[in-house]
């Protein structure tokens, strides 16, 4: 294997399919801090105009085979436009027999992980995420 061996994926409010139109994207596309205009702005800074949004390197939910991926901890927020695709990615990993832990944080929005100083429930969530990562890495089997 070339490159590092990853012990764990930790995904917080992940965008896992840039070509999808989900119920959570429709429900939370405006008025919940992060909106679709902000996503379009960000993509305009990271991608070329002709980028294929269905390419699995940009949209890992579309990957043909997820079996070789490391265990995952996936966290979404109740009022996040990307909640449904985060859950779908967790389900796809589970179907591929990749160990996965999925948590949807009730009452929170996208970027809650950056608001721990202002939103007490965010602080609790981030502390919990940190504790679960520590436990997963501490107890992760080491390869020889």
WOZI-V980671 format. One record per residue. N is the residue number from 1. NEAR is the number of other ideal C-beta (glycine too) atoms within 12 Angstrom. Layout:
BEGIN
((N/NEAR) (N/NEAR))
END
This chain:
BEGIN
((1/7) (2/4) (3/5) (4/8) (5/15) (6/18) (7/22) (8/27) (9/30) (10/26) (11/32) (12/35) (13/41) (14/34) (15/35) (16/35) (17/29) (18/30) (19/21) (20/28) (21/16) (22/27) (23/17) (24/31) (25/29) (26/16) (27/20) (28/29) (29/25) (30/16) (31/14) (32/27) (33/24) (34/32) (35/24) (36/25) (37/15) (38/21) (39/27) (40/18) (41/13) (42/16) (43/20) (44/13) (45/12) (46/15) (47/19) (48/12) (49/11) (50/7) (51/17) (52/15) (53/25) (54/16) (55/19) (56/21) (57/15) (58/22) (59/27) (60/33) (61/35) (62/23) (63/23) (64/13) (65/15) (66/28) (67/15) (68/16) (69/27) (70/25) (71/31) (72/34) (73/34) (74/40) (75/38) (76/38) (77/38) (78/27) (79/28) (80/39) (81/38) (82/43) (83/41) (84/30) (85/34) (86/40) (87/32) (88/31) (89/39) (90/34) (91/20) (92/31) (93/33) (94/21) (95/16) (96/23) (97/14) (98/28) (99/24) (100/30) (101/24) (102/28) (103/28) (104/25) (105/32) (106/18) (107/17) (108/36) (109/31) (110/37) (111/26) (112/36) (113/32) (114/20) (115/23) (116/21) (117/11) (118/15) (119/21) (120/15) (121/21) (122/29) (123/20) (124/20) (125/32) (126/27) (127/16) (128/22) (129/31) (130/20) (131/15) (132/25) (133/25) (134/17) (135/16) (136/24) (137/20) (138/13) (139/14) (140/18) (141/14) (142/9) (143/10) (144/4))
END
